[in-house]
Amino acid sequence: MDADRAEEILPATNNGPCAMSETNATPMIGRQLARDLADVDPAVADAIRLETEKQAHKLVMIASENYSSEAVLQACGSVMSNKYAEGYPGKRYYGGCEFVDMTENLAIDRAKELFAAEHANVQPHCGTQANMGVYFAVLKPGDTLMGMELPHGGHLSHGHRLSFSGGMFNIVTYGVDRETELIDYDAMAEIAERERPKMIVVGASAYPRHIDFERCRAIADSVGAYLHADIAHPAGLVAAGLHPNPCPVADFVATTTHKTLRGPRGGLVMCKEEHAADLDRSIFPGIQGGPFEHLIAAKAVCFGEALTDGFKAYAAQIVANAQKLAGHLADSGFRIVSGGTDTHLLLVDVGQHDITGKDAEGWLNSAGIVVNKNTIPFDERSPFVTSGVRIGTPSITSRGMGADQMEAVACWIVRALESGGDDAALNTIAGEVRELSAEFPIYDWRL
């Protein structure tokens, strides 16, 4: 924004009965607000530039990351960031909320339509806070909470001892079958019967298969427990009809909005109407203050995009790419946990090749492919080392890559892992990755 435009928005004038004197006037305020980031803070601008180059030139295959649309990014960086709006639409503790009410109501209505939900709260700042809001709505400290074991694919907020959830509630866990590496629903039912949890959490951050929410509902009903589904990872697939939807059967459903949904970083929580008042009170004023209305506006954009046929086709390509990639890696001799994937992610057991997940992550990053080390079920290595890597296809699918590119990506992954960390080999792969990345630009980045 140039100085003339800044003066139009924040004019420095001495006219009118309340005008400041020449001595007290501050005509430079508008120009200061309009200054470019590179001028105001070159260090931050440089970090953003480097991150931009990384995202443009490397293949980002972190399963929990994606590229938001430019429309979503515009909403994230809008003047909605300037507005305080404690409360809910029509019931705010601040004045001047008529326009943020418009966007928040849009986000709520679109979320309910997208997931066939009875009630939606779009204010959680992240997925963990969405889960916290659910717990605090109906549980008391010391109540028994049952969640999936972290090494089997669960999430910290589902009861890990280092999370608030593990410190506040009595945690019992379930996991996957050692042979199939699929959720052991029979064992889950036995544990529930023995421990009598007040809430059962289903969902995961590193589980590549569909979840049988109907079966989980029956288990919860058998012991009188609430059922809470965390769909942070497959939410976009759920919205597209490619993964079972827990909203018709679960008491509560939480998700993030930035993974397969391809929206801004944030949270969303839905529930049955009977729990709506308790949930809303739990979110605000229970665990949060003013909502981030710029991100809520971006969530509204994201949900609107996810309601289109184009998004459904995109979600289908995510799954097709993950399955194609898993197949190529398996054909190259790498074991895929659970034998494949139904979703956007796959877990690769690199330990069978005497490679640690930590080394694999580092080698692949040097080769221009960004993944994360990850424990696999019954992993004997620590979470800081691991025997696996988690690979996701949402981001590269957003770039427009399809089945033809998955063969090349799999080949690069295998070459990098078989290189033993050889710098020359990894640099060669990185150059090839950069060439492919240039064919599939993300935004109109003039780098």
C-alpha positions as CSV (number, residue, x, y, z in Angstrom):
1,M,0.0,0.0,0.0
2,D,1.5,3.4,-1.0
3,A,1.5,6.5,1.2
4,D,-1.3,8.3,-0.8
5,R,-3.6,5.3,-0.3
6,A,-2.6,5.2,3.4
7,E,-3.6,8.8,3.8
8,E,-7.0,8.0,2.3
9,I,-7.6,5.4,5.0
10,L,-6.2,7.3,7.9
11,P,-6.1,11.0,6.8
12,A,-4.2,13.4,8.9
13,T,-6.4,16.5,9.0
14,N,-6.7,19.6,11.1
15,N,-10.3,20.4,10.1
16,G,-13.3,20.3,12.4
17,P,-14.0,21.2,16.0
18,C,-12.0,18.3,17.4
19,A,-8.9,18.8,15.2
20,M,-5.5,18.5,16.7
21,S,-3.0,21.4,16.5
22,E,-0.1,21.2,14.1
23,T,2.1,20.6,17.1
24,N,0.2,17.5,18.4
25,A,-0.9,16.0,15.0
26,T,0.6,12.7,14.1
27,P,0.2,12.5,10.3
28,M,2.7,9.7,9.9
29,I,0.5,7.1,11.7
30,G,-1.2,6.0,8.4
31,R,2.1,5.7,6.6
32,Q,3.5,3.6,9.4
33,L,0.6,1.1,9.3
34,A,1.0,0.8,5.6
35,R,4.8,0.1,5.6
36,D,5.9,-3.2,3.9
37,L,7.0,-6.1,6.2
38,A,10.5,-6.1,4.6
39,D,11.0,-2.5,5.7
40,V,9.5,-2.9,9.2
41,D,11.1,-6.3,10.1
42,P,13.7,-7.6,7.6
43,A,14.5,-10.6,9.8
44,V,10.9,-11.9,9.8
45,A,10.5,-11.1,6.1
46,D,13.6,-13.1,5.4
47,A,12.3,-16.1,7.3
48,I,9.0,-16.0,5.5
49,R,10.9,-15.7,2.2
50,L,12.9,-18.8,3.0
51,E,9.8,-20.8,4.0
52,T,8.1,-19.7,0.8
53,E,11.1,-21.0,-1.2
54,K,11.1,-24.3,0.7
55,Q,7.4,-24.8,0.0
56,A,7.8,-23.9,-3.6
57,H,10.9,-26.1,-4.3
58,K,10.4,-29.1,-2.1
59,L,7.7,-31.7,-1.9
60,V,5.9,-31.1,1.4
61,M,4.5,-34.5,2.4
62,I,3.8,-34.0,6.1
63,A,0.4,-35.7,6.5
64,S,-1.0,-32.9,8.7
65,E,0.0,-30.0,6.3
66,N,-1.6,-28.6,3.2
67,Y,-1.7,-25.5,1.0
68,S,-4.6,-23.2,1.7
69,S,-6.2,-21.4,-1.3
70,E,-5.3,-17.8,-1.9
71,A,-8.8,-16.9,-0.9
72,V,-8.3,-18.5,2.5
73,L,-5.0,-16.8,2.9
74,Q,-6.6,-13.4,2.0
75,A,-9.2,-13.9,4.8
76,C,-6.4,-14.9,7.2
77,G,-4.6,-11.7,6.6
78,S,-7.7,-9.4,6.6
79,V,-8.7,-6.6,8.9
80,M,-10.9,-9.2,10.7
81,S,-7.7,-9.7,12.7
82,N,-8.3,-6.3,14.3
83,K,-11.7,-7.1,15.9
84,Y,-12.5,-8.4,19.4
85,A,-15.7,-10.4,19.6
86,E,-16.0,-12.3,22.8
87,G,-19.2,-14.3,22.9
88,Y,-21.3,-15.7,20.0
89,P,-23.1,-14.1,17.0
90,G,-25.9,-11.9,18.4
91,K,-24.6,-12.3,22.0
92,R,-21.3,-10.5,22.1
93,Y,-19.6,-8.7,24.9
94,Y,-18.1,-6.1,22.5
95,G,-19.8,-3.6,20.2
96,G,-19.4,-3.3,16.5
97,C,-19.6,-7.0,15.8
98,E,-22.2,-7.0,13.1
99,F,-19.8,-7.9,10.3
100,V,-17.9,-10.6,12.2
101,D,-21.3,-12.0,13.1
102,M,-21.9,-12.4,9.3
103,T,-18.8,-14.4,8.7
104,E,-19.1,-16.5,11.9
105,N,-22.7,-17.4,11.0
106,L,-21.6,-18.4,7.5
107,A,-18.9,-20.6,8.9
108,I,-21.3,-22.3,11.3
109,D,-24.0,-22.9,8.7
110,R,-21.5,-24.2,6.2
111,A,-19.9,-26.5,8.7
112,K,-23.2,-28.0,9.7
113,E,-24.1,-28.6,6.0
114,L,-20.7,-30.0,5.2
115,F,-20.8,-32.6,8.0
116,A,-24.5,-33.1,8.5
117,A,-24.0,-31.8,12.1
118,E,-26.8,-30.6,14.4
119,H,-24.6,-28.0,16.1
120,A,-21.2,-26.4,15.2
121,N,-18.8,-24.2,17.1
122,V,-16.2,-22.6,14.9
123,Q,-14.2,-20.8,17.6
124,P,-11.6,-23.3,18.8
125,H,-8.1,-22.1,18.0
126,C,-6.8,-25.6,17.3
127,G,-7.7,-29.3,17.4
128,T,-6.4,-29.8,20.9
129,Q,-8.5,-26.9,22.2
130,A,-11.5,-28.4,20.4
131,N,-10.9,-31.6,22.2
132,M,-10.4,-29.8,25.5
133,G,-13.8,-28.0,25.0
134,V,-15.5,-31.4,24.5
135,Y,-13.9,-32.9,27.6
136,F,-14.7,-29.9,29.8
137,A,-18.3,-29.8,28.5
138,V,-19.3,-33.2,30.1
139,L,-16.4,-34.5,32.2
140,K,-15.0,-33.7,35.6
141,P,-11.3,-34.1,36.7
142,G,-10.6,-37.7,37.5
143,D,-13.3,-39.1,35.2
144,T,-12.1,-42.0,33.1
145,L,-11.3,-41.2,29.5
146,M,-10.5,-43.9,27.0
147,G,-8.4,-43.1,23.9
148,M,-6.1,-44.7,21.4
149,E,-2.5,-45.3,22.4
150,L,-0.1,-42.7,20.9
151,P,2.4,-45.3,19.5
152,H,-0.5,-47.0,17.8
153,G,-1.6,-43.8,16.0
154,G,-3.5,-41.8,18.6
155,H,-2.9,-38.1,19.6
156,L,-1.4,-36.4,22.6
157,S,-4.7,-34.8,23.5
158,H,-6.4,-38.2,23.7
159,G,-4.8,-39.0,27.1
160,H,-1.1,-38.9,26.8
161,R,0.6,-38.3,30.2
162,L,2.4,-35.2,28.8
163,S,-0.9,-33.6,27.7
164,F,-3.4,-31.8,29.9
165,S,-5.7,-34.7,29.1
166,G,-3.4,-37.3,30.7
167,G,-2.9,-35.1,33.8
168,M,-6.5,-34.3,34.4
169,F,-8.4,-37.5,33.7
170,N,-8.0,-41.2,34.5
171,I,-6.7,-42.6,31.2
172,V,-7.2,-46.0,29.8
173,T,-6.1,-46.9,26.3
174,Y,-6.9,-49.2,23.4
175,G,-4.8,-50.0,20.3
176,V,-4.3,-52.0,17.2
177,D,-4.0,-55.8,16.7
178,R,-0.4,-56.8,16.5
179,E,-0.9,-58.9,13.3
180,T,-3.2,-56.8,11.2
181,E,-2.2,-53.4,12.7
182,L,-5.9,-52.5,12.5
183,I,-8.0,-51.2,15.5
184,D,-8.9,-54.2,17.7
185,Y,-12.5,-53.4,18.3
186,D,-13.0,-56.6,20.3
187,A,-10.3,-55.6,22.7
188,M,-11.7,-52.1,22.8
189,A,-15.0,-53.5,23.9
190,E,-13.4,-55.7,26.6
191,I,-11.4,-52.7,28.0
192,A,-14.5,-50.5,28.0
193,E,-16.5,-53.2,29.9
194,R,-13.7,-53.5,32.4
195,E,-12.8,-49.8,32.9
196,R,-16.3,-48.2,32.4
197,P,-15.0,-45.0,30.9
198,K,-17.2,-41.9,30.9
199,M,-16.0,-41.0,27.4
200,I,-14.4,-42.9,24.5
201,V,-12.3,-41.0,22.0
202,V,-11.9,-42.4,18.5
203,G,-9.7,-40.9,15.9
204,A,-5.9,-40.8,15.3
205,S,-3.0,-38.8,13.9
206,A,-1.2,-41.7,12.4
207,Y,-3.8,-44.4,11.5
208,P,-4.1,-45.0,7.7
209,R,-7.4,-46.9,7.7
210,H,-11.1,-46.1,8.0
211,I,-12.7,-46.1,11.5
212,D,-15.9,-48.0,12.2
213,F,-17.8,-45.3,14.1
214,E,-20.9,-47.4,14.3
215,R,-19.0,-50.1,16.1
216,C,-17.5,-47.6,18.4
217,R,-21.0,-46.2,19.1
218,A,-22.2,-49.6,20.1
219,I,-19.2,-50.1,22.4
220,A,-19.9,-46.7,24.1
221,D,-23.6,-47.5,24.5
222,S,-22.8,-50.8,26.1
223,V,-21.1,-49.0,29.0
224,G,-23.1,-45.8,29.0
225,A,-20.1,-43.6,27.7
226,Y,-20.1,-40.5,25.6
227,L,-18.6,-41.1,22.1
228,H,-16.2,-38.4,20.9
229,A,-14.7,-38.6,17.4
230,D,-11.6,-36.7,16.5
231,I,-11.4,-36.5,12.7
232,A,-8.7,-33.9,12.4
233,H,-6.8,-35.9,9.8
234,P,-9.5,-37.3,7.5
235,A,-12.0,-34.4,7.8
236,G,-11.7,-33.4,4.2
237,L,-12.2,-37.0,3.2
238,V,-15.3,-37.2,5.4
239,A,-16.7,-34.0,3.9
240,A,-16.2,-35.5,0.4
241,G,-17.9,-38.8,1.3
242,L,-14.7,-40.8,1.1
243,H,-14.4,-41.7,4.8
244,P,-17.2,-42.7,7.3
245,N,-18.9,-39.6,8.9
246,P,-19.2,-39.8,12.7
247,C,-21.6,-36.9,13.1
248,P,-24.8,-39.0,12.8
249,V,-23.6,-41.3,15.6
250,A,-21.1,-39.5,17.9
251,D,-22.1,-37.2,20.7
252,F,-19.2,-34.9,19.8
253,V,-16.9,-34.5,16.7
254,A,-13.8,-32.4,16.6
255,T,-11.4,-31.5,13.8
256,T,-8.8,-29.2,12.6
257,T,-9.4,-27.2,9.5
258,H,-6.0,-27.1,7.9
259,K,-5.2,-30.7,7.0
260,T,-7.3,-32.5,4.4
261,L,-9.8,-29.7,4.6
262,R,-7.2,-27.3,3.2
263,G,-8.3,-24.4,5.3
264,P,-6.6,-22.1,7.8
265,R,-4.9,-23.4,10.9
266,G,-7.7,-23.8,13.5
267,G,-10.3,-26.0,15.1
268,L,-13.9,-26.9,14.8
269,V,-16.2,-28.9,17.1
270,M,-19.6,-30.3,16.4
271,C,-22.2,-32.1,18.6
272,K,-25.7,-33.3,19.1
273,E,-28.1,-30.4,19.8
274,E,-28.6,-31.7,23.4
275,H,-25.0,-30.9,24.2
276,A,-24.9,-27.5,22.4
277,A,-25.2,-25.2,25.4
278,D,-22.7,-27.1,27.4
279,L,-20.2,-27.2,24.6
280,D,-20.5,-23.5,23.8
281,R,-20.1,-22.6,27.4
282,S,-17.0,-24.8,27.6
283,I,-15.4,-23.1,24.6
284,F,-16.3,-19.6,25.7
285,P,-15.9,-18.5,28.5
286,G,-14.6,-21.9,29.6
287,I,-11.2,-22.3,27.8
288,Q,-10.9,-19.4,25.4
289,G,-11.4,-15.6,25.3
290,G,-11.9,-13.7,22.1
291,P,-12.2,-15.8,19.0
292,F,-9.9,-15.2,16.0
293,E,-12.4,-13.7,13.6
294,H,-9.9,-13.5,10.8
295,L,-9.4,-17.3,11.0
296,I,-13.2,-17.8,11.4
297,A,-13.7,-15.9,8.2
298,A,-11.0,-18.1,6.5
299,K,-12.8,-21.2,7.9
300,A,-16.0,-20.0,6.3
301,V,-14.1,-19.7,2.9
302,C,-12.6,-23.2,3.5
303,F,-16.0,-24.8,4.2
304,G,-17.5,-23.1,1.2
305,E,-14.7,-24.5,-1.0
306,A,-15.2,-28.0,0.5
307,L,-18.9,-28.0,-0.5
308,T,-18.0,-27.9,-4.2
309,D,-17.7,-30.8,-6.6
310,G,-14.1,-29.7,-7.4
311,F,-13.1,-30.3,-3.8
312,K,-14.7,-33.8,-3.9
313,A,-12.6,-34.6,-6.9
314,Y,-9.5,-33.3,-5.1
315,A,-10.2,-35.4,-2.1
316,A,-10.6,-38.5,-4.3
317,Q,-7.2,-37.8,-5.8
318,I,-5.6,-37.5,-2.4
319,V,-6.6,-41.0,-1.6
320,A,-5.7,-42.3,-5.0
321,N,-2.2,-40.8,-4.7
322,A,-1.6,-42.2,-1.3
323,Q,-2.6,-45.7,-2.4
324,K,-0.5,-45.4,-5.6
325,L,2.5,-44.2,-3.5
326,A,2.0,-47.0,-1.0
327,G,1.9,-49.6,-3.8
328,H,5.1,-48.4,-5.4
329,L,7.0,-48.3,-2.1
330,A,5.7,-51.8,-1.2
331,D,6.9,-53.1,-4.6
332,S,10.3,-51.6,-3.8
333,G,10.5,-53.7,-0.7
334,F,9.4,-51.3,2.0
335,R,6.7,-52.5,4.4
336,I,3.6,-50.4,4.7
337,V,2.0,-50.5,8.1
338,S,-1.4,-52.2,8.0
339,G,-0.6,-53.3,4.4
340,G,-1.8,-50.1,2.8
341,T,-4.0,-47.0,3.3
342,D,-7.6,-45.9,2.9
343,T,-6.8,-42.3,3.6
344,H,-4.3,-39.5,2.9
345,L,-1.4,-41.0,4.8
346,L,0.8,-44.0,5.0
347,L,3.3,-45.3,7.5
348,V,6.4,-46.8,6.2
349,D,8.4,-49.2,8.3
350,V,12.0,-48.2,7.6
351,G,13.3,-50.1,10.6
352,Q,13.2,-53.4,8.7
353,H,16.0,-51.9,6.6
354,D,18.1,-50.9,9.6
355,I,17.2,-47.3,9.1
356,T,15.8,-45.1,11.9
357,G,12.8,-42.8,11.3
358,K,15.1,-39.9,12.4
359,D,17.7,-40.6,9.8
360,A,15.0,-41.2,7.1
361,E,13.4,-37.9,7.9
362,G,16.8,-36.1,7.6
363,W,17.9,-37.8,4.4
364,L,14.5,-37.2,2.7
365,N,14.6,-33.5,3.7
366,S,18.0,-33.2,2.1
367,A,16.6,-34.8,-1.0
368,G,13.8,-32.2,-1.1
369,I,11.0,-34.4,0.3
370,V,9.6,-33.2,3.7
371,V,8.2,-36.0,5.9
372,N,8.2,-36.7,9.6
373,K,9.6,-39.6,11.7
374,N,6.8,-41.5,13.4
375,T,6.5,-44.4,15.8
376,I,4.8,-47.5,14.3
377,P,2.7,-50.0,16.3
378,F,4.8,-51.9,18.9
379,D,7.8,-49.8,18.0
380,E,10.9,-50.7,20.1
381,R,12.6,-47.4,19.3
382,S,11.9,-44.1,21.2
383,P,9.6,-41.4,19.8
384,F,12.7,-39.3,19.3
385,V,14.2,-41.9,17.0
386,T,11.3,-44.2,15.8
387,S,11.2,-47.0,13.2
388,G,8.9,-45.3,10.8
389,V,8.1,-42.3,8.7
390,R,4.6,-40.8,8.1
391,I,4.0,-39.6,4.6
392,G,0.9,-37.7,3.4
393,T,-0.4,-36.7,0.0
394,P,-2.7,-33.6,0.6
395,S,-0.1,-31.0,-0.2
396,I,1.3,-32.5,-3.4
397,T,-2.3,-33.2,-4.5
398,S,-3.1,-29.5,-4.0
399,R,-0.2,-28.8,-6.4
400,G,-2.0,-30.8,-9.1
401,M,0.1,-34.0,-8.9
402,G,-1.5,-37.3,-9.8
403,A,-0.8,-41.0,-10.3
404,D,2.0,-40.4,-12.9
405,Q,4.0,-38.3,-10.4
406,M,3.6,-40.8,-7.6
407,E,5.9,-43.3,-9.3
408,A,8.6,-40.7,-9.5
409,V,8.1,-39.6,-5.9
410,A,8.3,-43.2,-4.7
411,C,11.5,-43.7,-6.7
412,W,13.1,-40.7,-5.1
413,I,12.1,-41.9,-1.6
414,V,13.6,-45.3,-2.2
415,R,16.8,-43.8,-3.7
416,A,17.1,-41.4,-0.7
417,L,16.6,-44.2,1.8
418,E,19.0,-46.5,0.1
419,S,21.6,-43.8,-0.2
420,G,22.6,-44.2,3.4
421,G,22.7,-40.4,3.7
422,D,25.2,-39.9,0.9
423,D,25.3,-36.1,0.2
424,A,26.0,-36.3,-3.5
425,A,23.1,-38.8,-4.1
426,L,20.7,-36.7,-2.0
427,N,21.7,-33.5,-3.8
428,T,21.0,-35.1,-7.1
429,I,17.6,-36.2,-6.0
430,A,16.9,-32.7,-4.7
431,G,17.6,-31.2,-8.1
432,E,15.2,-33.6,-9.7
433,V,12.6,-32.8,-7.1
434,R,13.0,-29.1,-7.8
435,E,12.5,-29.6,-11.5
436,L,9.2,-31.4,-10.8
437,S,8.1,-28.8,-8.3
438,A,8.6,-26.1,-10.9
439,E,6.0,-27.9,-13.1
440,F,3.4,-27.8,-10.3
441,P,3.6,-24.3,-8.8
442,I,1.4,-23.6,-5.8
443,Y,0.7,-19.9,-6.0
444,D,1.8,-17.2,-8.4
445,W,5.1,-16.9,-6.5
446,R,7.6,-15.0,-8.6
447,L,10.7,-16.6,-7.1
